[in-house]
Amino acid sequence: MSSPPSLAARIRETGFSCLHCGSCCRETEPGSNLVMVGPEEISKIMEYTDLSFEEIVEPYPDRIVEDCLDYTFGWVIRRTGDRCRFLDGTTCQVYPVRPWICRTYPFMLDENGLTIHPCEGTGGENGSRDAENIALDLCRRYAYEQEQDEKIRAIVRSGIIPAGKPVIIDAEGIKDYHG
Ligand code: SF4
């Protein structure tokens, strides 16, 4: 995996400054603003907003239905129409506790390296968040996602997914789907 200094160099070279346009929080093509979140990220938003778990997230929409099993992996922030439920005009109402995906957009790191999503904020001057901070957050996000994925894989491998009812599998376990 790329090191933080080499990621920072790539980010600096790309040039990025958030324009606070809110475009990444709106659906510009199907599923473009699906924000996947893990249990810890949801807890932080619950604490910050006093909203309930169900008011903040819904199950990831792509379900896997096979044999007698019906399940999906994890949660996404609820949306109102084509917008994230926390987008107010062009302002994020949960900015201090925004999820990793939002914190690191338009950059994404996976086992294949750095991906840069199309974004109006790229290609110019670097903004107030310096490239080193973004690179560190990308590495933290990658570690968090790896940890979540490993926990979920362990649950799937254990073969304890109940048959005959829809469930959600996240890093904490198996949860009932309530619609
Ligand atoms: S949580 Fe905030 S930054 Fe993330 S998509 Fe929603 S409004 Fe945008």
Backbone and ligand atoms as CSV (ligand in chain L), in Angstrom:
chain,resi,resn,atom,element,x,y,z
A,1,MET,N,N,0.847,-1.205,0.000
A,1,MET,CA,C,0.000,0.000,0.000
A,1,MET,C,C,0.883,1.255,0.000
A,2,SER,N,N,0.402,2.333,-0.619
A,2,SER,CA,C,1.180,3.575,-0.668
A,2,SER,C,C,1.389,4.132,0.741
A,3,SER,N,N,2.532,4.769,0.938
A,3,SER,CA,C,2.804,5.375,2.247
A,3,SER,C,C,2.158,6.765,2.287
A,4,PRO,N,N,1.898,7.281,3.525
A,4,PRO,CA,C,1.316,8.630,3.613
A,4,PRO,C,C,2.116,9.690,2.845
A,5,PRO,N,N,3.471,9.699,2.918
A,5,PRO,CA,C,4.183,10.745,2.166
A,5,PRO,C,C,3.973,10.640,0.651
A,6,SER,N,N,3.954,9.396,0.108
A,6,SER,CA,C,3.776,9.298,-1.348
A,6,SER,C,C,2.339,9.648,-1.743
A,7,LEU,N,N,1.377,9.311,-0.867
A,7,LEU,CA,C,-0.012,9.711,-1.147
A,7,LEU,C,C,-0.137,11.237,-1.127
A,8,ALA,N,N,0.499,11.824,-0.115
A,8,ALA,CA,C,0.435,13.286,0.009
A,8,ALA,C,C,1.024,13.939,-1.243
A,9,ALA,N,N,2.108,13.366,-1.754
A,9,ALA,CA,C,2.734,13.939,-2.959
A,9,ALA,C,C,1.762,13.849,-4.139
A,10,ARG,N,N,1.068,12.713,-4.279
A,10,ARG,CA,C,0.102,12.568,-5.378
A,10,ARG,C,C,-1.046,13.578,-5.238
A,11,ILE,N,N,-1.514,13.748,-3.998
A,11,ILE,CA,C,-2.643,14.664,-3.759
A,11,ILE,C,C,-2.218,16.103,-4.067
A,12,ARG,N,N,-1.009,16.448,-3.621
A,12,ARG,CA,C,-0.496,17.805,-3.856
A,12,ARG,C,C,-0.351,18.065,-5.352
A,13,GLU,N,N,0.149,17.056,-6.029
A,13,GLU,CA,C,0.351,17.156,-7.477
A,13,GLU,C,C,-0.994,17.312,-8.219
A,14,THR,N,N,-2.025,16.596,-7.715
A,14,THR,CA,C,-3.365,16.678,-8.326
A,14,THR,C,C,-3.951,18.070,-8.123
A,15,GLY,N,N,-3.728,18.609,-6.916
A,15,GLY,CA,C,-4.319,19.897,-6.563
A,15,GLY,C,C,-5.765,19.677,-6.156
A,16,PHE,N,N,-6.077,20.038,-4.919
A,16,PHE,CA,C,-7.462,19.866,-4.476
A,16,PHE,C,C,-7.837,20.930,-3.466
A,17,SER,N,N,-8.999,21.509,-3.701
A,17,SER,CA,C,-9.560,22.440,-2.739
A,17,SER,C,C,-11.069,22.226,-2.741
A,18,CYS,N,N,-11.642,21.910,-1.578
A,18,CYS,CA,C,-13.094,21.671,-1.524
A,18,CYS,C,C,-13.823,22.987,-1.816
A,19,LEU,N,N,-14.729,22.961,-2.776
A,19,LEU,CA,C,-15.471,24.162,-3.165
A,19,LEU,C,C,-16.746,24.326,-2.340
A,20,HIS,N,N,-17.011,23.351,-1.464
A,20,HIS,CA,C,-18.226,23.342,-0.638
A,20,HIS,C,C,-19.472,23.500,-1.512
A,21,CYS,N,N,-19.463,22.844,-2.651
A,21,CYS,CA,C,-20.605,22.920,-3.574
A,21,CYS,C,C,-21.692,21.913,-3.205
A,22,GLY,N,N,-21.341,20.899,-2.423
A,22,GLY,CA,C,-22.313,19.878,-2.026
A,22,GLY,C,C,-22.607,18.861,-3.124
A,23,SER,N,N,-21.900,18.930,-4.242
A,23,SER,CA,C,-22.191,18.011,-5.356
A,23,SER,C,C,-22.004,16.553,-4.954
A,24,CYS,N,N,-20.987,16.279,-4.137
A,24,CYS,CA,C,-20.729,14.875,-3.775
A,24,CYS,C,C,-21.780,14.360,-2.800
A,25,CYS,N,N,-22.613,15.235,-2.254
A,25,CYS,CA,C,-23.656,14.819,-1.306
A,25,CYS,C,C,-24.994,14.652,-2.010
A,26,ARG,N,N,-25.028,14.958,-3.317
A,26,ARG,CA,C,-26.250,14.796,-4.107
A,26,ARG,C,C,-26.051,13.666,-5.097
A,27,GLU,N,N,-27.168,13.059,-5.505
A,27,GLU,CA,C,-27.068,11.951,-6.448
A,27,GLU,C,C,-26.978,12.519,-7.865
A,28,THR,N,N,-25.821,12.378,-8.472
A,28,THR,CA,C,-25.653,12.883,-9.834
A,28,THR,C,C,-25.759,11.749,-10.849
A,29,GLU,N,N,-25.547,10.521,-10.386
A,29,GLU,CA,C,-25.857,9.330,-11.168
A,29,GLU,C,C,-26.256,8.254,-10.167
A,30,PRO,N,N,-26.950,7.195,-10.611
A,30,PRO,CA,C,-27.507,6.257,-9.639
A,30,PRO,C,C,-26.487,5.776,-8.602
A,31,GLY,N,N,-26.824,6.020,-7.339
A,31,GLY,CA,C,-25.975,5.543,-6.243
A,31,GLY,C,C,-24.731,6.365,-5.989
A,32,SER,N,N,-24.565,7.492,-6.711
A,32,SER,CA,C,-23.306,8.241,-6.581
A,32,SER,C,C,-23.115,8.824,-5.178
A,33,ASN,N,N,-24.195,9.047,-4.444
A,33,ASN,CA,C,-24.019,9.624,-3.101
A,33,ASN,C,C,-24.359,8.623,-1.995
A,34,LEU,N,N,-24.168,7.347,-2.286
A,34,LEU,CA,C,-24.343,6.344,-1.219
A,34,LEU,C,C,-23.136,6.436,-0.282
A,35,VAL,N,N,-23.374,6.777,0.967
A,35,VAL,CA,C,-22.275,6.896,1.929
A,35,VAL,C,C,-22.333,5.702,2.879
A,36,MET,N,N,-21.426,4.765,2.673
A,36,MET,CA,C,-21.392,3.589,3.551
A,36,MET,C,C,-20.727,3.956,4.863
A,37,VAL,N,N,-21.321,3.490,5.950
A,37,VAL,CA,C,-20.783,3.819,7.273
A,37,VAL,C,C,-20.760,2.585,8.166
A,38,GLY,N,N,-19.775,2.559,9.051
A,38,GLY,CA,C,-19.662,1.478,10.026
A,38,GLY,C,C,-20.282,1.894,11.354
A,39,PRO,N,N,-20.441,0.939,12.271
A,39,PRO,CA,C,-21.105,1.219,13.550
A,39,PRO,C,C,-20.490,2.390,14.333
A,40,GLU,N,N,-19.161,2.506,14.342
A,40,GLU,CA,C,-18.547,3.606,15.117
A,40,GLU,C,C,-18.889,4.956,14.502
A,41,GLU,N,N,-18.920,5.003,13.178
A,41,GLU,CA,C,-19.253,6.276,12.522
A,41,GLU,C,C,-20.711,6.667,12.826
A,42,ILE,N,N,-21.584,5.658,12.858
A,42,ILE,CA,C,-22.999,5.929,13.157
A,42,ILE,C,C,-23.134,6.423,14.602
A,43,SER,N,N,-22.398,5.789,15.515
A,43,SER,CA,C,-22.483,6.204,16.932
A,43,SER,C,C,-22.070,7.663,17.103
A,44,LYS,N,N,-21.015,8.067,16.399
A,44,LYS,CA,C,-20.556,9.462,16.512
A,44,LYS,C,C,-21.651,10.416,16.040
A,45,ILE,N,N,-22.325,10.065,14.945
A,45,ILE,CA,C,-23.382,10.948,14.424
A,45,ILE,C,C,-24.579,10.944,15.378
A,46,MET,N,N,-24.874,9.784,15.980
A,46,MET,CA,C,-25.981,9.725,16.951
A,46,MET,C,C,-25.710,10.659,18.114
A,47,GLU,N,N,-24.463,10.606,18.612
A,47,GLU,CA,C,-24.088,11.451,19.748
A,47,GLU,C,C,-24.176,12.934,19.383
A,48,TYR,N,N,-23.742,13.258,18.169
A,48,TYR,CA,C,-23.684,14.657,17.735
A,48,TYR,C,C,-25.078,15.227,17.467
A,49,THR,N,N,-25.993,14.360,16.989
A,49,THR,CA,C,-27.295,14.857,16.527
A,49,THR,C,C,-28.458,14.515,17.457
A,50,ASP,N,N,-28.253,13.531,18.344
A,50,ASP,CA,C,-29.372,13.001,19.142
A,50,ASP,C,C,-30.397,12.251,18.303
A,51,LEU,N,N,-30.056,11.936,17.079
A,51,LEU,CA,C,-30.966,11.133,16.253
A,51,LEU,C,C,-30.757,9.660,16.576
A,52,SER,N,N,-31.780,8.848,16.272
A,52,SER,CA,C,-31.652,7.410,16.514
A,52,SER,C,C,-30.890,6.751,15.368
A,53,PHE,N,N,-30.433,5.539,15.609
A,53,PHE,CA,C,-29.743,4.743,14.590
A,53,PHE,C,C,-30.571,4.707,13.301
A,54,GLU,N,N,-31.859,4.362,13.448
A,54,GLU,CA,C,-32.712,4.206,12.259
A,54,GLU,C,C,-32.969,5.531,11.553
A,55,GLU,N,N,-32.909,6.625,12.299
A,55,GLU,CA,C,-33.121,7.926,11.649
A,55,GLU,C,C,-31.904,8.326,10.813
A,56,ILE,N,N,-30.762,7.763,11.129
A,56,ILE,CA,C,-29.522,8.147,10.441
A,56,ILE,C,C,-29.228,7.252,9.241
A,57,VAL,N,N,-29.413,5.955,9.409
A,57,VAL,CA,C,-29.001,5.028,8.347
A,57,VAL,C,C,-30.126,4.081,7.931
A,58,GLU,N,N,-29.888,3.496,6.771
A,58,GLU,CA,C,-30.731,2.402,6.292
A,58,GLU,C,C,-29.782,1.328,5.752
A,59,PRO,N,N,-30.279,0.109,5.578
A,59,PRO,CA,C,-29.382,-0.947,5.090
A,59,PRO,C,C,-28.867,-0.634,3.684
A,60,TYR,N,N,-27.660,-1.076,3.411
A,60,TYR,CA,C,-27.114,-0.954,2.057
A,60,TYR,C,C,-28.123,-1.578,1.083
A,61,PRO,N,N,-28.474,-0.864,0.003
A,61,PRO,CA,C,-29.635,-1.290,-0.803
A,61,PRO,C,C,-29.484,-2.584,-1.610
A,62,ASP,N,N,-28.262,-2.965,-1.969
A,62,ASP,CA,C,-28.126,-4.193,-2.771
A,62,ASP,C,C,-28.158,-5.412,-1.855
A,63,ARG,N,N,-29.248,-6.168,-1.940
A,63,ARG,CA,C,-29.388,-7.350,-1.085
A,63,ARG,C,C,-28.932,-8.593,-1.830
A,64,ILE,N,N,-28.447,-9.552,-1.078
A,64,ILE,CA,C,-28.057,-10.835,-1.657
A,64,ILE,C,C,-29.124,-11.849,-1.239
A,65,VAL,N,N,-29.766,-12.423,-2.233
A,65,VAL,CA,C,-30.812,-13.407,-1.936
A,65,VAL,C,C,-30.394,-14.713,-2.582
A,66,GLU,N,N,-30.087,-15.703,-1.767
A,66,GLU,CA,C,-29.664,-17.000,-2.312
A,66,GLU,C,C,-30.130,-18.101,-1.373
A,67,ASP,N,N,-30.548,-19.221,-1.958
A,67,ASP,CA,C,-31.151,-20.312,-1.184
A,67,ASP,C,C,-32.226,-19.688,-0.283
A,68,CYS,N,N,-32.133,-19.920,1.010
A,68,CYS,CA,C,-33.152,-19.328,1.896
A,68,CYS,C,C,-32.604,-18.090,2.602
A,69,LEU,N,N,-31.438,-17.571,2.138
A,69,LEU,CA,C,-30.822,-16.436,2.817
A,69,LEU,C,C,-31.143,-15.128,2.103
A,70,ASP,N,N,-31.248,-14.087,2.897
A,70,ASP,CA,C,-31.523,-12.746,2.358
A,70,ASP,C,C,-30.753,-11.768,3.241
A,71,TYR,N,N,-29.670,-11.194,2.708
A,71,TYR,CA,C,-28.845,-10.337,3.565
A,71,TYR,C,C,-28.178,-9.233,2.748
A,72,THR,N,N,-27.706,-8.238,3.485
A,72,THR,CA,C,-26.902,-7.179,2.875
A,72,THR,C,C,-25.769,-6.841,3.836
A,73,PHE,N,N,-24.767,-6.127,3.309
A,73,PHE,CA,C,-23.611,-5.799,4.136
A,73,PHE,C,C,-23.640,-4.318,4.511
A,74,GLY,N,N,-23.911,-4.037,5.749
A,74,GLY,CA,C,-23.722,-2.696,6.276
A,74,GLY,C,C,-24.815,-1.688,5.980
A,75,TRP,N,N,-24.437,-0.442,6.210
A,75,TRP,CA,C,-25.402,0.659,6.272
A,75,TRP,C,C,-24.963,1.827,5.411
A,76,VAL,N,N,-25.978,2.589,4.981
A,76,VAL,CA,C,-25.679,3.844,4.279
A,76,VAL,C,C,-26.484,4.962,4.939
A,77,ILE,N,N,-25.942,6.168,4.862
A,77,ILE,CA,C,-26.653,7.328,5.396
A,77,ILE,C,C,-27.962,7.500,4.605
A,78,ARG,N,N,-29.030,7.765,5.332
A,78,ARG,CA,C,-30.328,7.961,4.659
A,78,ARG,C,C,-30.273,9.159,3.724
A,79,ARG,N,N,-31.078,9.087,2.688
A,79,ARG,CA,C,-31.157,10.190,1.737
A,79,ARG,C,C,-32.590,10.694,1.644
A,80,THR,N,N,-32.730,11.968,1.352
A,80,THR,CA,C,-34.041,12.548,1.131
A,80,THR,C,C,-34.068,12.961,-0.327
A,81,GLY,N,N,-34.872,12.242,-1.115
A,81,GLY,CA,C,-34.825,12.481,-2.562
A,81,GLY,C,C,-33.429,12.170,-3.059
A,82,ASP,N,N,-32.841,13.141,-3.737
A,82,ASP,CA,C,-31.504,12.887,-4.303
A,82,ASP,C,C,-30.384,13.408,-3.408
A,83,ARG,N,N,-30.702,13.767,-2.173
A,83,ARG,CA,C,-29.691,14.401,-1.306
A,83,ARG,C,C,-29.465,13.613,-0.031
A,84,CYS,N,N,-28.241,13.663,0.439
A,84,CYS,CA,C,-27.952,13.117,1.766
A,84,CYS,C,C,-28.848,13.828,2.774
A,85,ARG,N,N,-29.366,13.119,3.740
A,85,ARG,CA,C,-30.294,13.736,4.691
A,85,ARG,C,C,-29.617,14.830,5.526
A,86,PHE,N,N,-28.296,14.862,5.543
A,86,PHE,CA,C,-27.603,15.876,6.344
A,86,PHE,C,C,-27.150,17.087,5.531
A,87,LEU,N,N,-27.508,17.107,4.267
A,87,LEU,CA,C,-27.111,18.250,3.442
A,87,LEU,C,C,-28.160,19.357,3.577
A,88,ASP,N,N,-27.721,20.505,4.050
A,88,ASP,CA,C,-28.612,21.647,4.222
A,88,ASP,C,C,-28.094,22.747,3.291
A,89,GLY,N,N,-28.781,22.959,2.174
A,89,GLY,CA,C,-28.222,23.858,1.148
A,89,GLY,C,C,-26.974,23.204,0.589
A,90,THR,N,N,-25.832,23.823,0.865
A,90,THR,CA,C,-24.575,23.154,0.486
A,90,THR,C,C,-23.726,22.864,1.732
A,91,THR,N,N,-24.396,22.873,2.893
A,91,THR,CA,C,-23.663,22.684,4.149
A,91,THR,C,C,-23.967,21.321,4.767
A,92,CYS,N,N,-22.918,20.670,5.242
A,92,CYS,CA,C,-23.088,19.390,5.938
A,92,CYS,C,C,-23.421,19.679,7.399
A,93,GLN,N,N,-24.563,19.160,7.856
A,93,GLN,CA,C,-24.985,19.418,9.241
A,93,GLN,C,C,-24.196,18.588,10.263
A,94,VAL,N,N,-23.446,17.626,9.785
A,94,VAL,CA,C,-22.671,16.793,10.726
A,94,VAL,C,C,-21.172,16.869,10.399
A,95,TYR,N,N,-20.768,18.021,9.880
A,95,TYR,CA,C,-19.400,18.164,9.370
A,95,TYR,C,C,-18.313,17.682,10.347
A,96,PRO,N,N,-18.365,18.036,11.643
A,96,PRO,CA,C,-17.279,17.600,12.536
A,96,PRO,C,C,-17.208,16.085,12.703
A,97,VAL,N,N,-18.316,15.397,12.457
A,97,VAL,CA,C,-18.317,13.928,12.630
A,97,VAL,C,C,-18.682,13.229,11.320
A,98,ARG,N,N,-18.433,13.909,10.218
A,98,ARG,CA,C,-18.795,13.309,8.925
A,98,ARG,C,C,-18.022,12.008,8.720
A,99,PRO,N,N,-18.629,11.061,7.990
A,99,PRO,CA,C,-17.988,9.760,7.803
A,99,PRO,C,C,-16.662,9.847,7.039
A,100,TRP,N,N,-15.889,8.770,7.118
A,100,TRP,CA,C,-14.592,8.718,6.437
A,100,TRP,C,C,-14.719,9.000,4.951
A,101,ILE,N,N,-15.754,8.438,4.320
A,101,ILE,CA,C,-15.907,8.633,2.865
A,101,ILE,C,C,-15.994,10.126,2.544
A,102,CYS,N,N,-16.766,10.852,3.352
A,102,CYS,CA,C,-16.954,12.288,3.100
A,102,CYS,C,C,-15.673,13.058,3.428
A,103,ARG,N,N,-14.993,12.624,4.473
A,103,ARG,CA,C,-13.781,13.294,4.944
A,103,ARG,C,C,-12.657,13.194,3.907
A,104,THR,N,N,-12.665,12.138,3.119
A,104,THR,CA,C,-11.541,11.896,2.206
A,104,THR,C,C,-11.913,12.092,0.730
A,105,TYR,N,N,-13.205,12.353,0.451
A,105,TYR,CA,C,-13.614,12.544,-0.947
A,105,TYR,C,C,-12.862,13.738,-1.544
A,106,PRO,N,N,-12.443,13.697,-2.808
A,106,PRO,CA,C,-12.711,12.730,-3.865
A,106,PRO,C,C,-11.665,11.614,-3.957
A,107,PHE,N,N,-10.888,11.432,-2.887
A,107,PHE,CA,C,-9.826,10.425,-2.945
A,107,PHE,C,C,-10.300,9.124,-2.309
A,108,MET,N,N,-9.819,8.045,-2.830
A,108,MET,CA,C,-10.133,6.738,-2.257
A,108,MET,C,C,-8.913,5.838,-2.366
A,109,LEU,N,N,-8.672,5.101,-1.304
A,109,LEU,CA,C,-7.512,4.211,-1.290
A,109,LEU,C,C,-7.991,2.783,-1.117
A,110,ASP,N,N,-7.515,1.897,-1.969
A,110,ASP,CA,C,-7.781,0.473,-1.747
A,110,ASP,C,C,-6.535,-0.313,-2.114
A,111,GLU,N,N,-6.664,-1.633,-2.182
A,111,GLU,CA,C,-5.466,-2.460,-2.418
A,111,GLU,C,C,-4.824,-2.155,-3.764
A,112,ASN,N,N,-5.567,-1.506,-4.665
A,112,ASN,CA,C,-4.991,-1.157,-5.969
A,112,ASN,C,C,-4.351,0.230,-5.981
A,113,GLY,N,N,-4.420,0.908,-4.859
A,113,GLY,CA,C,-3.801,2.230,-4.789
A,113,GLY,C,C,-4.825,3.352,-4.727
A,114,LEU,N,N,-4.403,4.528,-5.136
A,114,LEU,CA,C,-5.227,5.736,-5.007
A,114,LEU,C,C,-6.132,5.913,-6.220
A,115,THR,N,N,-7.419,6.182,-5.950
A,115,THR,CA,C,-8.361,6.542,-7.020
A,115,THR,C,C,-8.829,7.965,-6.742
A,116,ILE,N,N,-8.987,8.742,-7.805
A,116,ILE,CA,C,-9.485,10.113,-7.636
A,116,ILE,C,C,-10.791,10.232,-8.417
A,117,HIS,N,N,-11.880,10.458,-7.697
A,117,HIS,CA,C,-13.196,10.571,-8.343
A,117,HIS,C,C,-13.313,11.938,-9.033
A,118,PRO,N,N,-14.164,12.005,-10.062
A,118,PRO,CA,C,-14.358,13.299,-10.719
A,118,PRO,C,C,-14.904,14.321,-9.717
A,119,CYS,N,N,-14.303,15.475,-9.663
A,119,CYS,CA,C,-14.709,16.495,-8.684
A,119,CYS,C,C,-14.216,17.843,-9.194
A,120,GLU,N,N,-15.114,18.843,-9.114
A,120,GLU,CA,C,-14.780,20.201,-9.586
A,120,GLU,C,C,-13.627,20.820,-8.789
A,121,GLY,N,N,-13.414,20.293,-7.578
A,121,GLY,CA,C,-12.387,20.881,-6.711
A,121,GLY,C,C,-10.978,20.422,-7.038
A,122,THR,N,N,-10.841,19.490,-7.958
A,122,THR,CA,C,-9.485,19.016,-8.268
A,122,THR,C,C,-8.888,19.811,-9.435
A,123,GLY,N,N,-7.578,19.754,-9.504
A,123,GLY,CA,C,-6.895,20.341,-10.668
A,123,GLY,C,C,-6.455,21.768,-10.484
A,124,GLY,N,N,-6.725,22.338,-9.298
A,124,GLY,CA,C,-6.316,23.738,-9.082
A,124,GLY,C,C,-5.347,23.842,-7.922
A,125,GLU,N,N,-5.474,24.961,-7.223
A,125,GLU,CA,C,-4.630,25.196,-6.042
A,125,GLU,C,C,-5.021,24.232,-4.928
A,126,ASN,N,N,-4.079,23.909,-4.064
A,126,ASN,CA,C,-4.423,23.121,-2.892
A,126,ASN,C,C,-5.076,24.026,-1.847
A,127,GLY,N,N,-6.105,23.465,-1.179
A,127,GLY,CA,C,-6.884,24.276,-0.249
A,127,GLY,C,C,-6.386,24.208,1.178
A,128,SER,N,N,-7.267,24.559,2.109
A,128,SER,CA,C,-6.843,24.690,3.499
A,128,SER,C,C,-6.466,23.349,4.132
A,129,ARG,N,N,-7.100,22.266,3.695
A,129,ARG,CA,C,-6.718,20.942,4.248
A,129,ARG,C,C,-5.488,20.484,3.497
A,130,ASP,N,N,-4.381,20.401,4.194
A,130,ASP,CA,C,-3.184,20.074,3.440
A,130,ASP,C,C,-3.139,18.604,3.052
A,131,ALA,N,N,-2.345,18.352,2.031
A,131,ALA,CA,C,-2.278,17.018,1.436
A,131,ALA,C,C,-1.856,15.966,2.459
A,132,GLU,N,N,-0.997,16.359,3.412
A,132,GLU,CA,C,-0.539,15.390,4.424
A,132,GLU,C,C,-1.715,14.911,5.268
A,133,ASN,N,N,-2.597,15.840,5.655
A,133,ASN,CA,C,-3.753,15.458,6.477
A,133,ASN,C,C,-4.702,14.552,5.707
A,134,ILE,N,N,-4.925,14.888,4.449
A,134,ILE,CA,C,-5.814,14.041,3.639
A,134,ILE,C,C,-5.203,12.648,3.499
A,135,ALA,N,N,-3.889,12.592,3.268
A,135,ALA,CA,C,-3.217,11.296,3.112
A,135,ALA,C,C,-3.327,10.473,4.396
A,136,LEU,N,N,-3.146,11.121,5.540
A,136,LEU,CA,C,-3.261,10.383,6.809
A,136,LEU,C,C,-4.683,9.864,6.997
A,137,ASP,N,N,-5.673,10.707,6.682
A,137,ASP,CA,C,-7.071,10.267,6.804
A,137,ASP,C,C,-7.378,9.112,5.851
A,138,LEU,N,N,-6.791,9.163,4.656
A,138,LEU,CA,C,-7.006,8.055,3.711
A,138,LEU,C,C,-6.474,6.743,4.289
A,139,CYS,N,N,-5.311,6.819,4.923
A,139,CYS,CA,C,-4.729,5.599,5.516
A,139,CYS,C,C,-5.577,5.122,6.694
A,140,ARG,N,N,-6.075,6.063,7.497
A,140,ARG,CA,C,-6.939,5.671,8.629
A,140,ARG,C,C,-8.233,5.051,8.098
A,141,ARG,N,N,-8.792,5.658,7.064
A,141,ARG,CA,C,-10.025,5.121,6.478
A,141,ARG,C,C,-9.774,3.709,5.943
A,142,TYR,N,N,-8.664,3.534,5.254
A,142,TYR,CA,C,-8.336,2.222,4.682
A,142,TYR,C,C,-8.246,1.179,5.802
A,143,ALA,N,N,-7.550,1.530,6.886
A,143,ALA,CA,C,-7.397,0.590,8.010
A,143,ALA,C,C,-8.764,0.258,8.610
A,144,TYR,N,N,-9.601,1.276,8.767
A,144,TYR,CA,C,-10.945,1.062,9.337
A,144,TYR,C,C,-11.757,0.133,8.432
A,145,GLU,N,N,-11.721,0.392,7.132
A,145,GLU,CA,C,-12.500,-0.434,6.201
A,145,GLU,C,C,-11.995,-1.885,6.181
A,146,GLN,N,N,-10.662,-2.032,6.247
A,146,GLN,CA,C,-10.106,-3.386,6.278
A,146,GLN,C,C,-10.580,-4.147,7.512
A,147,GLU,N,N,-10.566,-3.441,8.635
A,147,GLU,CA,C,-10.980,-4.072,9.898
A,147,GLU,C,C,-12.461,-4.472,9.835
A,148,GLN,N,N,-13.289,-3.538,9.311
A,148,GLN,CA,C,-14.732,-3.834,9.181
A,148,GLN,C,C,-14.945,-5.037,8.270
A,149,ASP,N,N,-14.255,-5.032,7.117
A,149,ASP,CA,C,-14.431,-6.116,6.133
A,149,ASP,C,C,-14.023,-7.456,6.725
A,150,GLU,N,N,-12.921,-7.459,7.479
A,150,GLU,CA,C,-12.452,-8.725,8.054
A,150,GLU,C,C,-13.469,-9.272,9.047
A,151,LYS,N,N,-14.041,-8.402,9.867
A,151,LYS,CA,C,-15.049,-8.844,10.844
A,151,LYS,C,C,-16.274,-9.402,10.113
A,152,ILE,N,N,-16.672,-8.721,9.049
A,152,ILE,CA,C,-17.845,-9.180,8.293
A,152,ILE,C,C,-17.550,-10.527,7.626
A,153,ARG,N,N,-16.341,-10.648,7.059
A,153,ARG,CA,C,-15.978,-11.927,6.418
A,153,ARG,C,C,-16.013,-13.073,7.431
A,154,ALA,N,N,-15.550,-12.787,8.655
A,154,ALA,CA,C,-15.538,-13.830,9.693
A,154,ALA,C,C,-16.968,-14.280,10.001
A,155,ILE,N,N,-17.895,-13.332,10.025
A,155,ILE,CA,C,-19.298,-13.684,10.304
A,155,ILE,C,C,-19.848,-14.551,9.169
A,156,VAL,N,N,-19.551,-14.146,7.930
A,156,VAL,CA,C,-20.041,-14.925,6.787
A,156,VAL,C,C,-19.447,-16.332,6.816
A,157,ARG,N,N,-18.132,-16.415,7.100
A,157,ARG,CA,C,-17.466,-17.732,7.134
A,157,ARG,C,C,-18.045,-18.636,8.218
A,158,SER,N,N,-18.513,-18.021,9.292
A,158,SER,CA,C,-18.996,-18.832,10.413
A,158,SER,C,C,-20.303,-19.549,10.076
A,159,GLY,N,N,-20.950,-19.132,8.989
A,159,GLY,CA,C,-22.153,-19.819,8.537
A,159,GLY,C,C,-23.345,-19.650,9.461
A,160,ILE,N,N,-23.390,-18.513,10.207
A,160,ILE,CA,C,-24.497,-18.350,11.157
A,160,ILE,C,C,-25.585,-17.398,10.658
A,161,ILE,N,N,-25.553,-17.083,9.363
A,161,ILE,CA,C,-26.593,-16.188,8.842
A,161,ILE,C,C,-27.924,-16.942,8.907
A,162,PRO,N,N,-28.915,-16.371,9.597
A,162,PRO,CA,C,-30.171,-17.107,9.735
A,162,PRO,C,C,-30.949,-17.166,8.418
A,163,ALA,N,N,-31.603,-18.281,8.184
A,163,ALA,CA,C,-32.389,-18.441,6.958
A,163,ALA,C,C,-33.801,-17.912,7.186
A,164,GLY,N,N,-34.436,-17.525,6.076
A,164,GLY,CA,C,-35.862,-17.222,6.132
A,164,GLY,C,C,-36.224,-15.834,6.581
A,165,LYS,N,N,-35.237,-14.947,6.808
A,165,LYS,CA,C,-35.591,-13.567,7.154
A,165,LYS,C,C,-34.476,-12.628,6.694
A,166,PRO,N,N,-34.855,-11.425,6.280
A,166,PRO,CA,C,-33.829,-10.479,5.828
A,166,PRO,C,C,-33.006,-9.934,6.994
A,167,VAL,N,N,-31.693,-9.903,6.820
A,167,VAL,CA,C,-30.820,-9.385,7.885
A,167,VAL,C,C,-29.735,-8.484,7.290
A,168,ILE,N,N,-29.102,-7.739,8.184
A,168,ILE,CA,C,-27.963,-6.898,7.809
A,168,ILE,C,C,-26.750,-7.416,8.579
A,169,ILE,N,N,-25.647,-7.601,7.862
A,169,ILE,CA,C,-24.414,-8.034,8.521
A,169,ILE,C,C,-23.472,-6.835,8.567
A,170,ASP,N,N,-23.104,-6.437,9.774
A,170,ASP,CA,C,-22.066,-5.410,9.887
A,170,ASP,C,C,-20.973,-5.928,10.816
A,171,ALA,N,N,-19.986,-5.101,11.107
A,171,ALA,CA,C,-18.827,-5.567,11.870
A,171,ALA,C,C,-19.199,-5.986,13.288
A,172,GLU,N,N,-20.361,-5.564,13.770
A,172,GLU,CA,C,-20.778,-5.950,15.124
A,172,GLU,C,C,-21.542,-7.259,15.159
A,173,GLY,N,N,-22.066,-7.682,14.010
A,173,GLY,CA,C,-22.822,-8.933,14.009
A,173,GLY,C,C,-23.954,-8.920,12.993
A,174,ILE,N,N,-24.986,-9.673,13.314
A,174,ILE,CA,C,-26.136,-9.816,12.407
A,174,ILE,C,C,-27.324,-9.099,13.024
A,175,LYS,N,N,-27.922,-8.215,12.226
A,175,LYS,CA,C,-29.030,-7.423,12.770
A,175,LYS,C,C,-30.276,-7.633,11.919
A,176,ASP,N,N,-31.434,-7.598,12.567
A,176,ASP,CA,C,-32.691,-7.789,11.835
A,176,ASP,C,C,-32.980,-6.580,10.960
A,177,TYR,N,N,-33.601,-6.866,9.838
A,177,TYR,CA,C,-34.006,-5.806,8.921
A,177,TYR,C,C,-35.438,-5.389,9.248
A,178,HIS,N,N,-35.620,-4.109,9.539
A,178,HIS,CA,C,-36.964,-3.664,9.897
A,178,HIS,C,C,-37.607,-2.828,8.800
A,179,GLY,N,N,-37.198,-3.000,7.606
A,179,GLY,CA,C,-37.862,-2.277,6.521
A,179,GLY,C,C,-37.108,-1.088,6.098
L,1,SF4,S1,S,-22.644,13.353,5.716
L,1,SF4,FE1,FE,-22.236,15.486,5.170
L,1,SF4,S2,S,-20.451,15.443,3.785
L,1,SF4,FE2,FE,-21.291,13.333,3.890
L,1,SF4,S3,S,-22.722,13.171,2.137
L,1,SF4,FE3,FE,-23.920,13.834,3.947
L,1,SF4,S4,S,-23.977,16.095,3.842
L,1,SF4,FE4,FE,-22.312,15.363,2.490
